[in-house]
């Protein structure tokens, strides 16, 4: 019987400063290309449907799953945010792996979320033996600032802090402070109670914990890094899902790499998935069909095929694979958005009564008197579905928003009942003429699919904080209509015959985003028509 390979635990990798990082090695019987995964979450606790070390070994690759510095079995000092150190350690790991007798000198970086960010950082440091990267579901500081429009991903931040605090306490063993342990347990059980406290800098107080939320909010600690895409000189495979919290950033990263390095192979895979380890065909309340899962799409095998193309040449396969929701089929394309994707333009018009009567989406402008609603920061629109993270109590994906649409602080706009299928494939943008009588306000926009049974399923979304619409500190003229451009990211959605294209507008989405306090009291927002337009699946980046 032929030996597939072997697994070795506790393999030590020396860094340039002498610190030893430890990992588990999957190695074939003869020298082979190697895939490196670097994680702060415990190398034996990570499971991902994108790619795992056992997939690599079965496909003839070596794989190293390594604990990052100061985490689990690796030596060195762990810091909550140490992006420069991660870049150095990734460079050193790649070069060490390339020199081992079980590696043929060709190394790849892969992983999801934090692991994918580390892959980008490592690639930007240009290790000589790196041949390609496959980062999934990633973003950087600048990209995330664009996607949040100046708002704060509050539930994301608190959920991550709670997870890290629990891990920190667990490492203290019997020496852990019982009162502090109870506080962290309470934070994990009911995070919204903490997130409602004001000011936000005071919402969590964990004495001794090495991360201060005040430092995160003030920017003294960078929760996310940036990296120079122009420094990445290897092919890339970017993977995301239409309900991934980092979907827009991942797609933009792919587009930017194609622009910067058209001489290299850059591939993109987008499924109907959220930011989770299990990329199944069941998302939110929708079953997209068994073909929608990562397993059915052969996602691990596609990674390995990409790695082989990095070494052997690109071949003739299309570099883009995406899932068209609604039709529930996979499609390939030479580029994103596909060259044959049709654009659609729909104008907002009234009358629209918040929580009661929808406004209309029409193919031609139809001026009408402005419509409005009252935003109360003490009673925000609750987050439900869409592109959220599941660290706290939120559930991502397509969840029915019809009850949300009945709130008195939500405006809904609907197009005509479709006589035939309409595909929206590409970027979605909203140009909105908007006014507030407060010192500041948010515009939360959601593209929704109105089903014949009355359900409203979210497709994609975007947010802009008016005081950040042209950078932090942008003046907000009280009561004066201004143009607000909201980027809802990218999607691939078929609106079937009998359905209606819809748009939901509000000024809150809590606790996914922090509440814009404005003047600290209810404020009136208004939507003005004529030039307010929803642009669906246009030619790409604006």
LOKOL-773870 format. One record per residue (C-alpha): residue in three letters; y, z, x. Coordinates in Angstrom, 1 decimal. Example, Ala and Ser with C-alpha at 12.3 -4.5 7.8 and 13.67 -1.06 7.14 Angstrom:
2
   type       yy       zz       xx
    ALA     -4.5      7.8     12.3
    SER     -1.1      7.1     13.7
END
This chain:
542
   type       yy       zz       xx
    UNK      0.0      0.0      0.0
    UNK      3.4     -0.9      1.4
    UNK      5.8      2.0      2.0
    UNK      9.0      1.6      0.0
    UNK     10.9      4.0      2.3
    UNK     11.6      7.7      2.7
    UNK     14.1     10.3      1.7
    UNK     15.6     12.7      4.2
    UNK     17.6     15.8      3.2
    UNK     20.4     17.5      5.0
    UNK     21.3     14.5      7.3
    UNK     24.2     15.5      9.5
    UNK     27.2     13.2     10.1
    UNK     29.7     14.3     12.8
    UNK     33.4     13.7     12.1
    UNK     36.0     13.0     14.8
    UNK     37.0     16.7     14.9
    UNK     33.4     17.9     15.3
    UNK     32.9     19.0     11.7
    UNK     29.4     18.1     10.3
    UNK     29.1     16.6      6.9
    UNK     25.7     16.7      5.3
    UNK     24.0     14.3      2.9
    UNK     20.7     12.9      1.7
    UNK     19.4      9.7      3.1
    UNK     17.3      7.0      1.4
    UNK     16.0      4.7      4.1
    UNK     13.7      1.7      3.9
    UNK     10.9      1.2      6.4
    UNK     13.0     -1.2      8.5
    UNK     16.7     -1.5      9.3
    UNK     18.8     -2.5      6.3
    UNK     22.3     -2.7      5.0
    UNK     23.5      0.8      3.9
    UNK     25.5      2.0      0.9
    UNK     27.5      5.2      1.3
    UNK     28.5      7.5     -1.6
    UNK     30.8     10.4     -0.9
    UNK     31.2     13.2     -3.5
    UNK     32.9     16.6     -3.9
    UNK     30.8     17.4     -6.9
    UNK     27.4     18.0     -5.3
    UNK     25.3     15.2     -4.0
    UNK     22.2     16.3     -5.9
    UNK     24.1     16.8     -9.2
    UNK     25.6     13.3     -9.6
    UNK     24.1     10.8    -11.9
    UNK     25.8      7.5    -12.7
    UNK     24.7      4.4    -14.5
    UNK     26.7      2.3    -12.2
    UNK     24.6      2.7     -9.0
    UNK     22.4      5.4     -7.6
    UNK     20.7      5.8     -4.2
    UNK     17.3      5.2     -5.6
    UNK     18.5      1.8     -6.9
    UNK     19.6      1.0     -3.4
    UNK     16.3      1.9     -1.9
    UNK     14.3      0.0     -4.5
    UNK     16.5     -3.1     -3.7
    UNK     15.9     -2.9      0.0
    UNK     19.1     -1.0      1.0
    UNK     19.5      2.3      2.7
    UNK     21.8      4.8      1.0
    UNK     23.6      8.0      2.1
    UNK     24.8     10.4     -0.6
    UNK     27.1     12.8      1.2
    UNK     28.9     16.0      0.3
    UNK     32.6     15.7      1.2
    UNK     34.2     18.1      3.7
    UNK     33.9     21.8      2.7
    UNK     31.8     21.0     -0.4
    UNK     28.3     22.3     -1.0
    UNK     26.3     21.9      2.3
    UNK     29.1     20.2      4.3
    UNK     31.0     22.1      6.9
    UNK     34.8     22.2      7.2
    UNK     37.6     23.5      5.0
    UNK     37.8     22.2      1.5
    UNK     41.2     21.7      0.1
    UNK     41.8     20.7     -3.5
    UNK     43.7     17.6     -2.6
    UNK     43.1     16.2      0.9
    UNK     43.3     12.4      0.6
    UNK     44.3     11.7      4.2
    UNK     41.3     13.7      5.3
    UNK     39.0     11.8      2.9
    UNK     40.2      8.5      4.3
    UNK     39.4      9.7      7.9
    UNK     36.1     11.1      7.0
    UNK     35.1      8.0      5.1
    UNK     36.0      5.8      8.1
    UNK     33.9      8.1     10.4
    UNK     31.0      8.1      8.0
    UNK     30.9      4.3      7.7
    UNK     31.0      3.8     11.5
    UNK     28.3      6.5     12.1
    UNK     26.0      5.0      9.5
    UNK     26.4      1.5     11.1
    UNK     25.2      2.9     14.4
    UNK     22.0      4.4     13.1
    UNK     18.6      2.8     13.8
    UNK     17.8      2.6     10.1
    UNK     21.0      0.5      9.4
    UNK     21.4     -3.1     10.4
    UNK     25.2     -2.5     11.0
    UNK     26.4     -3.6      7.6
    UNK     27.8     -0.8      5.4
    UNK     29.2     -0.7      1.8
    UNK     31.0      2.0     -0.1
    UNK     30.4      2.7     -3.8
    UNK     30.9      5.3     -6.5
    UNK     32.6      6.2     -9.7
    UNK     36.0      8.0    -10.3
    UNK     36.6     10.3     -7.3
    UNK     33.9      8.5     -5.3
    UNK     35.5      5.2     -6.1
    UNK     38.9      6.4     -5.0
    UNK     37.3      7.5     -1.7
    UNK     35.9      4.0     -1.4
    UNK     39.4      2.5     -1.7
    UNK     40.8      5.0      0.8
    UNK     38.1      4.3      3.2
    UNK     38.4      0.5      2.9
    UNK     42.2      0.7      3.5
    UNK     41.5      2.5      6.8
    UNK     39.6     -0.7      7.9
    UNK     36.4      0.6      9.4
    UNK     35.0     -2.4     11.5
    UNK     31.5     -2.3     10.0
    UNK     32.5     -2.1      6.3
    UNK     31.4     -5.3      4.5
    UNK     32.4     -4.5      0.9
    UNK     33.2     -1.9     -1.7
    UNK     32.2     -1.3     -5.3
    UNK     34.6      1.3     -6.8
    UNK     34.2      2.1    -10.5
    UNK     36.8      3.5    -12.9
    UNK     39.6      4.3    -10.4
    UNK     43.3      4.7    -10.3
    UNK     46.0      5.7     -7.9
    UNK     49.2      7.8     -8.2
    UNK     51.5      4.8     -8.8
    UNK     49.1      3.0    -11.1
    UNK     48.6      6.1    -13.2
    UNK     52.3      6.7    -13.5
    UNK     52.6      3.3    -14.9
    UNK     49.8      3.8    -17.4
    UNK     51.2      7.2    -18.6
    UNK     54.7      5.9    -18.8
    UNK     56.1      9.3    -17.6
    UNK     53.9     11.4    -19.8
    UNK     51.3     13.9    -18.4
    UNK     47.6     13.6    -19.0
    UNK     47.5     17.2    -20.0
    UNK     43.9     17.6    -21.1
    UNK     42.7     15.7    -18.1
    UNK     44.6     18.0    -15.7
    UNK     43.5     21.2    -17.4
    UNK     39.9     20.1    -17.8
    UNK     39.7     19.2    -14.1
    UNK     41.3     22.5    -13.1
    UNK     38.9     24.5    -15.3
    UNK     35.9     22.7    -13.7
    UNK     37.2     23.3    -10.2
    UNK     38.0     26.9    -11.0
    UNK     34.5     27.5    -12.3
    UNK     33.0     26.0     -9.2
    UNK     35.3     28.1     -7.0
    UNK     34.3     31.3     -8.8
    UNK     30.6     30.4     -8.6
    UNK     30.9     30.1     -4.8
    UNK     32.1     33.7     -4.7
    UNK     28.8     35.0     -6.2
    UNK     28.8     38.7     -7.0
    UNK     32.2     39.1     -5.4
    UNK     33.9     37.1     -8.2
    UNK     36.5     39.0    -10.2
    UNK     34.9     39.6    -13.7
    UNK     38.3     39.4    -15.4
    UNK     39.1     36.1    -13.7
    UNK     35.7     34.7    -14.6
    UNK     36.3     35.6    -18.2
    UNK     39.7     33.9    -18.1
    UNK     38.1     30.7    -16.7
    UNK     35.3     30.8    -19.3
    UNK     38.0     31.1    -22.0
    UNK     39.8     28.2    -20.6
    UNK     36.7     26.0    -20.6
    UNK     35.8     27.1    -24.2
    UNK     39.3     26.7    -25.7
    UNK     41.5     24.7    -23.4
    UNK     44.0     23.8    -26.1
    UNK     45.2     27.4    -26.4
    UNK     46.4     27.3    -22.8
    UNK     47.9     23.8    -23.2
    UNK     50.1     24.9    -26.0
    UNK     51.9     27.4    -23.8
    UNK     55.3     26.6    -22.6
    UNK     56.6     26.1    -20.0
    UNK     53.6     24.2    -18.7
    UNK     53.9     25.7    -15.2
    UNK     53.0     29.1    -16.7
    UNK     50.0     28.0    -18.9
    UNK     47.3     28.8    -16.3
    UNK     47.5     31.8    -13.9
    UNK     44.4     32.2    -11.7
    UNK     45.2     34.6     -8.8
    UNK     43.7     33.4     -5.6
    UNK     42.7     30.0     -6.8
    UNK     43.9     27.4     -4.2
    UNK     45.5     25.1     -6.7
    UNK     48.8     25.9     -8.4
    UNK     49.5     24.0    -11.6
    UNK     53.2     24.4    -10.8
    UNK     52.7     22.6     -7.5
    UNK     50.8     19.8     -9.3
    UNK     53.5     19.4    -12.0
    UNK     56.3     19.4     -9.4
    UNK     54.5     16.9     -7.2
    UNK     54.1     19.2     -4.2
    UNK     50.4     18.5     -4.5
    UNK     49.3     14.9     -5.2
    UNK     46.6     14.9     -7.8
    UNK     46.0     11.2     -7.0
    UNK     46.5      9.2     -3.8
    UNK     47.9      5.8     -3.2
    UNK     46.5      3.3     -0.9
    UNK     47.7     -0.1      0.5
    UNK     45.7     -2.8     -1.2
    UNK     47.0     -5.2      1.4
    UNK     45.1     -3.2      4.0
    UNK     41.7     -3.8      2.3
    UNK     40.1     -6.7      4.1
    UNK     36.7     -6.7      2.5
    UNK     35.3     -8.0     -0.9
    UNK     35.5     -5.7     -3.9
    UNK     33.5     -5.2     -7.1
    UNK     35.6     -3.3     -9.6
    UNK     33.8     -1.8    -12.6
    UNK     35.3     -0.2    -15.7
    UNK     34.9      0.1    -19.5
    UNK     37.3     -0.8    -22.2
    UNK     37.5      2.9    -23.2
    UNK     37.8      4.2    -19.7
    UNK     40.8      6.3    -19.1
    UNK     41.4      4.2    -15.9
    UNK     40.6      0.8    -17.5
    UNK     44.1     -0.7    -17.0
    UNK     44.4      0.5    -13.4
    UNK     41.0     -0.8    -12.5
    UNK     41.7     -4.3    -13.9
    UNK     45.1     -4.4    -12.3
    UNK     43.6     -3.4     -9.0
    UNK     41.1     -6.4     -9.3
    UNK     44.0     -8.8    -10.1
    UNK     46.0     -7.6     -7.2
    UNK     43.1     -8.0     -4.7
    UNK     42.6    -11.5     -5.9
    UNK     46.3    -12.2     -5.4
    UNK     46.5    -10.6     -2.0
    UNK     43.2    -11.8     -0.6
    UNK     42.1    -15.0     -2.4
    UNK     40.0    -15.9      0.6
    UNK     37.6    -13.0     -0.3
    UNK     35.2    -12.5     -3.1
    UNK     36.6    -10.0     -5.7
    UNK     34.5     -9.4     -8.8
    UNK     35.1     -7.5    -12.1
    UNK     32.7     -6.0    -14.6
    UNK     34.0     -4.5    -17.8
    UNK     31.7     -3.0    -20.5
    UNK     32.5     -1.2    -23.8
    UNK     32.2      2.1    -22.0
    UNK     34.2      5.3    -21.5
    UNK     34.7      7.4    -18.3
    UNK     31.3      9.0    -18.3
    UNK     28.2      8.9    -16.2
    UNK     26.1      7.6    -19.1
    UNK     27.2      4.0    -19.9
    UNK     25.2      3.5    -23.0
    UNK     25.6      1.1    -26.0
    UNK     26.7      4.0    -28.2
    UNK     30.4      4.7    -27.8
    UNK     32.4      6.9    -30.1
    UNK     31.0      6.1    -33.6
    UNK     30.1      2.5    -32.8
    UNK     26.8      1.0    -31.7
    UNK     27.6     -2.1    -29.7
    UNK     24.0     -3.2    -29.6
    UNK     21.4     -2.4    -27.0
    UNK     22.6     -5.3    -24.7
    UNK     25.9     -3.3    -24.2
    UNK     24.4     -0.6    -22.0
    UNK     24.7     -0.6    -18.3
    UNK     20.9     -0.7    -18.0
    UNK     20.6     -3.8    -20.2
    UNK     23.4     -5.4    -18.3
    UNK     21.5     -4.8    -15.0
    UNK     24.6     -3.0    -13.6
    UNK     22.8     -1.4    -10.6
    UNK     21.2     -4.8     -9.7
    UNK     24.5     -6.5    -10.1
    UNK     25.9     -4.2     -7.4
    UNK     23.2     -5.0     -5.0
    UNK     23.6     -8.7     -5.7
    UNK     27.3     -8.4     -4.9
    UNK     26.5     -6.6     -1.7
    UNK     24.2     -9.5     -0.7
    UNK     26.9    -12.0     -1.5
    UNK     29.2    -10.1      0.8
    UNK     26.8    -10.9      3.6
    UNK     25.2    -14.2      2.7
    UNK     28.1    -15.9      0.9
    UNK     29.5    -16.0     -2.6
    UNK     27.1    -18.4     -4.3
    UNK     28.0    -20.0     -7.6
    UNK     28.1    -17.1    -10.0
    UNK     31.3    -16.4    -12.0
    UNK     33.1    -13.3    -10.5
    UNK     34.1    -11.8    -13.9
    UNK     31.6    -10.3    -16.4
    UNK     33.1     -8.7    -19.6
    UNK     31.8     -7.4    -22.9
    UNK     33.5     -9.0    -26.0
    UNK     33.5     -6.1    -28.5
    UNK     33.1     -7.2    -32.1
    UNK     31.0    -10.1    -31.1
    UNK     29.0     -7.7    -29.0
    UNK     28.1    -10.2    -26.3
    UNK     28.6    -10.4    -22.6
    UNK     30.8    -13.3    -21.3
    UNK     31.4    -14.6    -17.8
    UNK     34.6    -16.2    -16.5
    UNK     36.0    -17.5    -13.2
    UNK     39.1    -15.3    -13.6
    UNK     40.7    -12.5    -15.7
    UNK     41.9    -13.2    -18.2
    UNK     39.7    -16.2    -18.9
    UNK     41.5    -19.5    -18.6
    UNK     40.6    -20.4    -22.2
    UNK     41.8    -17.1    -23.7
    UNK     44.3    -17.7    -26.5
    UNK     47.4    -15.6    -27.0
    UNK     48.7    -14.3    -30.3
    UNK     52.1    -13.0    -31.2
    UNK     52.7    -10.7    -34.2
    UNK     56.1     -9.4    -35.3
    UNK     56.6     -5.9    -36.8
    UNK     58.3     -5.7    -40.1
    UNK     58.8     -3.3    -43.0
    UNK     59.0     -1.6    -45.2
    UNK     56.7      1.0    -43.7
    UNK     56.4      4.5    -45.1
    UNK     54.9      6.9    -42.6
    UNK     51.5      8.2    -43.7
    UNK     51.6      6.1    -46.9
    UNK     52.5      2.4    -46.9
    UNK     51.7      0.2    -43.9
    UNK     54.3     -2.2    -42.5
    UNK     53.3     -5.7    -41.7
    UNK     52.4     -7.8    -38.7
    UNK     53.6    -11.3    -39.2
    UNK     53.5    -14.6    -37.2
    UNK     57.3    -15.0    -37.6
    UNK     60.1    -12.5    -37.4
    UNK     61.0    -11.0    -40.7
    UNK     64.0     -8.7    -40.4
    UNK     64.1     -5.6    -42.6
    UNK     65.8     -2.3    -42.7
    UNK     64.6      0.2    -40.0
    UNK     61.8      2.6    -40.8
    UNK     61.4      6.0    -39.3
    UNK     59.5      9.3    -39.1
    UNK     60.1     12.8    -38.0
    UNK     58.4     14.0    -34.8
    UNK     57.8     17.8    -34.6
    UNK     56.7     18.9    -31.1
    UNK     55.2     22.0    -32.7
    UNK     52.9     19.9    -34.9
    UNK     51.9     16.9    -32.7
    UNK     49.5     14.1    -33.6
    UNK     46.1     15.2    -32.5
    UNK     44.3     13.1    -29.8
    UNK     41.3     11.3    -31.2
    UNK     39.1      8.7    -29.5
    UNK     40.4      5.9    -27.3
    UNK     40.9      6.2    -23.6
    UNK     40.6      9.9    -23.0
    UNK     38.6     11.9    -20.6
    UNK     35.7     14.1    -21.8
    UNK     36.4     17.1    -19.4
    UNK     37.8     19.2    -22.2
    UNK     37.1     18.9    -25.9
    UNK     38.2     15.4    -26.4
    UNK     35.8     12.5    -27.3
    UNK     36.5      9.0    -26.0
    UNK     35.7      5.7    -27.6
    UNK     36.2      4.1    -31.0
    UNK     36.6      6.9    -33.5
    UNK     38.0      6.4    -37.0
    UNK     41.8      7.0    -37.1
    UNK     42.3      6.5    -40.8
    UNK     43.0     10.3    -41.4
    UNK     45.5     10.2    -38.5
    UNK     47.2      7.3    -40.2
    UNK     48.0      9.5    -43.2
    UNK     50.2     11.8    -41.3
    UNK     53.9     11.8    -42.0
    UNK     54.7     11.2    -38.3
    UNK     52.7      8.0    -37.9
    UNK     53.6      4.4    -38.7
    UNK     50.9      1.9    -39.4
    UNK     51.4     -1.9    -39.3
    UNK     48.7     -4.3    -40.5
    UNK     48.3     -8.1    -40.3
    UNK     46.8    -10.2    -43.0
    UNK     43.1    -10.1    -43.8
    UNK     41.6    -12.6    -41.4
    UNK     40.0    -15.7    -42.8
    UNK     38.2    -16.3    -39.5
    UNK     37.4    -14.5    -36.3
    UNK     40.2    -13.8    -33.9
    UNK     39.5    -12.9    -30.2
    UNK     42.0    -10.8    -28.3
    UNK     41.1    -11.2    -24.7
    UNK     43.5    -10.1    -21.9
    UNK     46.6     -7.9    -21.7
    UNK     48.2     -6.3    -24.8
    UNK     51.9     -5.5    -24.8
    UNK     54.5     -4.2    -27.3
    UNK     58.2     -4.9    -27.2
    UNK     59.7     -2.4    -29.5
    UNK     63.3     -1.8    -30.6
    UNK     63.3      2.0    -31.0
    UNK     65.8      4.8    -31.5
    UNK     65.7      8.6    -31.4
    UNK     68.3     11.3    -32.3
    UNK     66.8     13.6    -29.6
    UNK     67.4     14.0    -25.9
    UNK     64.1     12.3    -25.2
    UNK     61.0     11.0    -27.1
    UNK     57.7      9.2    -26.5
    UNK     56.4      6.0    -28.0
    UNK     52.6      6.1    -28.4
    UNK     51.2      2.7    -29.4
    UNK     47.6      1.9    -30.4
    UNK     46.1     -1.5    -31.2
    UNK     43.6     -0.8    -34.0
    UNK     40.9     -2.8    -35.8
    UNK     41.1     -2.3    -39.6
    UNK     37.6     -2.7    -41.1
    UNK     37.0     -3.8    -44.7
    UNK     35.7     -0.2    -45.4
    UNK     39.1      1.2    -44.5
    UNK     38.2      2.6    -41.0
    UNK     40.8      2.2    -38.2
    UNK     39.1      1.9    -34.8
    UNK     41.2      2.1    -31.7
    UNK     41.0     -0.8    -29.3
    UNK     43.6     -0.1    -26.6
    UNK     46.7      2.0    -26.2
    UNK     49.8      2.7    -24.2
    UNK     52.7      5.2    -23.9
    UNK     56.2      5.3    -22.7
    UNK     58.5      8.3    -22.3
    UNK     62.0      7.0    -23.0
    UNK     63.5      9.0    -20.1
    UNK     61.0      7.2    -17.8
    UNK     61.2      3.7    -19.2
    UNK     63.0      2.4    -16.2
    UNK     62.0      5.2    -13.8
    UNK     62.5      9.0    -14.0
    UNK     65.9     10.1    -15.2
    UNK     66.7      7.0    -17.3
    UNK     69.4      7.9    -19.8
    UNK     68.3      8.1    -23.5
    UNK     71.2      7.2    -25.8
    UNK     70.9      9.3    -29.0
    UNK     70.6      7.2    -32.1
    UNK     71.1      3.9    -30.3
    UNK     68.3      1.3    -30.6
    UNK     66.9      0.3    -27.3
    UNK     64.1     -2.0    -26.2
    UNK     61.0     -0.3    -25.0
    UNK     58.2     -2.2    -23.4
    UNK     54.8     -0.6    -23.8
    UNK     51.8     -1.8    -21.8
    UNK     48.6     -1.2    -23.8
    UNK     46.4     -2.5    -20.9
    UNK     43.6     -5.0    -21.2
    UNK     40.9     -5.6    -23.8
    UNK     38.3     -8.0    -25.1
    UNK     38.0     -7.5    -28.9
    UNK     36.9     -9.8    -31.6
    UNK     38.6     -9.1    -34.9
    UNK     36.1    -10.5    -37.4
    UNK     36.8    -12.3    -40.5
    UNK     37.7     -9.8    -43.3
    UNK     39.2     -7.4    -40.7
    UNK     42.9     -6.9    -40.0
    UNK     44.7     -6.4    -36.7
    UNK     46.7     -3.2    -36.8
    UNK     49.2     -1.2    -34.8
    UNK     49.7      2.6    -35.0
    UNK     53.0      4.1    -33.7
    UNK     53.8      7.8    -33.2
    UNK     55.6     10.1    -30.7
    UNK     52.7     12.4    -29.7
    UNK     49.0     12.3    -28.7
    UNK     48.1     15.9    -28.0
    UNK     46.5     17.3    -25.9
    UNK     45.7     14.0    -24.1
    UNK     49.3     13.9    -23.3
    UNK     51.8     16.7    -23.0
    UNK     54.3     17.1    -25.9
    UNK     57.7     15.7    -25.4
    UNK     59.9     18.6    -26.5
    UNK     63.1     16.5    -26.8
    UNK     65.5     19.1    -28.1
    UNK     62.7     21.6    -28.9
    UNK     63.0     20.9    -32.6
    UNK     62.0     18.1    -35.0
    UNK     63.7     14.8    -34.3
    UNK     64.0     11.5    -36.2
    UNK     62.6      8.3    -34.6
    UNK     63.3      4.9    -36.0
    UNK     61.7      1.4    -35.5
    UNK     64.0     -1.6    -35.8
    UNK     62.7     -5.0    -36.7
    UNK     63.5     -8.6    -35.8
    UNK     62.7     -8.4    -32.1
    UNK     59.9     -5.9    -32.2
    UNK     56.8     -7.8    -31.3
    UNK     53.1     -7.3    -30.4
    UNK     51.8     -9.7    -27.8
    UNK     48.1    -10.0    -27.7
    UNK     46.0    -11.6    -24.9
    UNK     48.9    -13.4    -23.1
    UNK     48.7    -14.9    -19.7
    UNK     48.2    -11.6    -17.8
    UNK     50.6     -9.3    -16.0
    UNK     54.1     -9.0    -17.0
END
